[in-house]
Amino acid sequence: MEEQNKVVLHGMWLSPFAKRVELALKVKNIPFNYVEEDLKNKSELLLKYNPVHKKVPVLVHNGNPVCESLVIIEYIDETWKNGPKLLPEDPYKRAQVRFWSKFMQDQLFENSVVILKTEGEAQQKAVKDMYEKLCVLEKGMKEYFPDGKPEVDDNNIGVLDIIFGSAFGAYKAHHEVLGLNMLEADKFPVLNSWLMALVELQVMKEAAPPHEKVVQFLQFLRQSALSSTSAS
């Protein structure tokens, strides 16, 4: 990789935010170096490149850091014209993509974390909230996709595919840890068929972390959160 075009991604293997950027780079066929960050012992480089939030992902291009996953993906799409367009050319469709991207990031991710880290009534409330938000997304995607059906392949992946796939790609691990299947086909036919199509894509398979490793990590996070709650 030539120094003037050097691309480095600072991430964490299970972070859906870092996974989005990794997927975007792979979809666009952009060579990059990957740096795995220990978020309990953050590197000096990470703190230097992202002094505001001190979080992954950080994309470093030509020595210049870009932070926040949605910002990074737009930067990638605007900088590298090769490969599939990640955002639509049409301004209205691009606005729709930005709206639903933010909805998924702000609403669904927060809810999934609460579900993982709680039990009893608190978890039941979080599951109910997640169900209501998924109903909103189901309706929105039915209207967004042509004929109400998602059409994706390895040469036609956009921002919404990347965000949705990185958020729910490890659904089998979440089901194993929590015993919950949030995207049942009979309740969410559009979202379910979309996810099933995404997880079969080669680029998604290559980027997916090992199932057992995900299960172990989710179990660790859940037990740590529940132990902390019971001890307080």
C-alpha positions in Angstrom: 0.0 0.0 0.0 1.5 3.3 -1.0 2.1 5.6 1.9 0.1 8.5 0.4 -2.9 6.2 0.0 -2.5 4.3 3.3 -5.8 3.4 5.0 -5.8 2.1 8.6 -8.9 1.1 10.5 -8.8 1.1 14.3 -11.6 -1.2 15.6 -12.7 -3.8 18.0 -13.7 -7.2 16.7 -17.3 -7.3 18.1 -18.2 -3.6 17.6 -21.0 -3.2 15.1 -19.8 0.3 14.5 -16.3 -0.8 13.5 -17.9 -3.7 11.6 -19.8 -1.2 9.5 -16.6 0.5 8.4 -14.9 -2.8 7.7 -17.8 -3.8 5.5 -17.8 -0.5 3.6 -14.1 -0.8 2.9 -14.5 -4.4 1.7 -17.6 -3.6 -0.5 -15.6 -0.8 -2.2 -12.5 -3.2 -2.4 -10.3 -0.7 -0.6 -7.0 -2.2 0.8 -6.5 -1.3 4.5 -4.6 -2.2 7.6 -6.6 -3.2 10.6 -5.6 -2.4 14.2 -7.5 -4.2 17.0 -8.0 -2.0 20.0 -8.3 -3.1 23.6 -11.0 -0.8 24.8 -10.0 -1.3 28.5 -6.4 -0.3 27.6 -6.8 2.2 24.7 -3.7 2.8 22.6 -2.0 6.2 22.5 -2.9 6.3 18.7 -6.6 5.9 19.4 -6.6 8.6 22.0 -4.6 10.9 19.7 -6.9 10.2 16.7 -10.2 10.4 18.6 -9.6 12.7 21.6 -13.2 13.7 21.8 -15.0 10.3 22.2 -11.9 8.0 22.6 -13.9 5.3 20.8 -13.6 3.0 17.8 -14.0 3.1 14.9 -11.4 5.5 13.6 -10.4 5.5 9.9 -7.0 7.0 9.2 -6.4 8.0 5.6 -3.1 9.7 4.6 -2.5 10.3 8.3 -5.8 12.1 8.7 -8.3 10.6 11.2 -12.0 10.4 10.5 -14.3 9.4 13.4 -17.9 8.2 13.9 -19.0 5.2 11.8 -21.7 7.0 9.7 -19.4 9.9 9.0 -16.6 7.5 8.0 -18.9 5.6 5.6 -19.9 8.8 3.8 -16.2 9.8 3.7 -15.4 6.4 2.1 -18.1 6.8 -0.5 -17.1 10.3 -1.4 -13.4 9.6 -1.5 -13.3 6.3 -3.5 -15.5 6.4 -6.6 -14.8 2.8 -7.5 -17.1 0.0 -6.6 -20.7 0.2 -5.6 -22.2 3.5 -4.4 -22.9 3.2 -0.8 -25.4 6.1 -0.8 -27.9 6.8 -3.5 -27.3 9.6 -6.0 -30.8 10.9 -5.7 -31.0 13.5 -2.9 -34.3 12.4 -1.5 -33.3 8.7 -1.4 -30.0 9.8 0.2 -32.0 11.7 2.9 -34.1 8.6 3.5 -31.0 6.5 3.9 -29.5 8.9 6.4 -32.8 9.0 8.4 -33.2 5.3 8.7 -29.5 4.8 9.4 -29.8 7.2 12.3 -33.0 5.5 13.5 -31.2 2.1 13.5 -28.2 3.5 15.3 -30.0 5.5 17.9 -33.0 3.3 18.6 -32.2 -0.4 17.9 -28.7 -0.6 19.1 -29.5 1.1 22.5 -32.4 -1.3 23.0 -30.4 -4.4 22.1 -27.8 -3.4 24.8 -30.5 -3.0 27.4 -32.0 -6.4 26.5 -28.6 -8.1 26.8 -27.8 -6.5 30.2 -31.1 -6.8 32.0 -33.6 -9.5 33.2 -37.1 -9.7 34.5 -39.4 -6.7 34.1 -36.6 -4.4 32.9 -35.8 -6.8 30.1 -39.5 -7.4 29.2 -39.9 -3.6 28.8 -36.8 -3.4 26.6 -38.1 -6.3 24.5 -41.5 -4.5 24.1 -39.7 -1.3 23.1 -37.6 -3.1 20.6 -40.6 -4.8 19.1 -42.4 -1.5 18.6 -39.3 0.0 17.0 -38.9 -3.0 14.7 -42.5 -2.5 13.7 -41.7 1.0 12.6 -38.6 -0.2 10.7 -40.6 -3.0 9.0 -43.1 -0.5 7.7 -40.4 2.0 6.7 -38.4 -0.6 4.8 -41.5 -2.0 3.1 -42.1 1.5 1.7 -38.4 2.1 1.0 -37.6 -1.1 -1.0 -39.0 -1.4 -4.6 -42.1 -3.7 -4.5 -41.6 -3.9 -0.7 -38.8 -6.5 -1.1 -35.1 -6.1 -0.4 -32.8 -7.0 -3.3 -29.2 -7.4 -2.3 -26.1 -9.1 -3.8 -22.3 -8.8 -3.4 -22.2 -6.1 -6.0 -25.2 -4.1 -4.7 -24.7 -3.3 -1.0 -25.6 0.1 0.4 -25.4 1.9 3.7 -28.7 0.5 5.1 -27.6 -3.0 4.2 -24.3 -2.5 6.0 -25.9 -1.0 9.1 -28.7 -3.5 9.4 -26.4 -6.5 8.7 -23.8 -5.4 11.2 -26.5 -4.9 13.9 -28.3 -8.2 13.4 -25.8 -10.4 11.6 -25.0 -12.3 14.9 -28.6 -13.0 15.5 -27.9 -16.7 16.1 -25.5 -15.8 18.9 -28.0 -13.4 20.5 -30.7 -16.1 20.3 -28.4 -18.6 22.0 -27.6 -16.3 24.8 -31.0 -14.7 25.4 -33.4 -17.3 23.9 -35.0 -14.5 21.9 -35.7 -14.3 18.2 -36.6 -10.7 17.5 -36.9 -11.0 13.8 -39.4 -13.8 13.3 -40.5 -14.2 9.7 -44.2 -14.1 10.5 -43.9 -10.9 12.5 -41.3 -9.1 10.3 -41.3 -10.6 6.8 -39.4 -7.8 5.2 -36.7 -7.5 7.9 -36.4 -11.2 8.1 -36.0 -11.8 4.4 -33.5 -8.8 4.3 -31.4 -10.3 7.0 -31.4 -13.8 5.6 -30.2 -12.4 2.2 -27.5 -10.3 3.9 -26.0 -13.1 6.0 -25.5 -15.2 2.8 -23.4 -12.6 1.1 -19.7 -13.4 0.7 -18.6 -10.1 2.1 -20.8 -10.5 5.2 -19.5 -14.1 5.8 -15.9 -12.9 5.5 -16.4 -10.1 8.0 -18.5 -12.2 10.5 -16.7 -13.0 13.8 -16.7 -16.6 15.0 -20.0 -17.7 16.4 -18.7 -19.3 19.6 -16.5 -16.3 20.3 -19.5 -14.0 20.0 -21.6 -16.2 22.3 -18.9 -16.3 25.0 -18.4 -12.6 24.8 -22.1 -11.8 25.0 -22.5 -14.2 28.0 -19.6 -12.5 29.7 -21.2 -9.0 29.1 -24.6 -10.2 30.4 -23.2 -11.9 33.5 -21.0 -8.9 34.3 -24.0 -6.5 34.0 -26.3 -8.7 36.0 -23.7 -9.3 38.8 -23.1 -5.6 39.0 -26.8 -4.9 39.2 -27.4 -7.4 42.0 -24.4 -6.2 44.0 -25.5 -2.6 43.9 
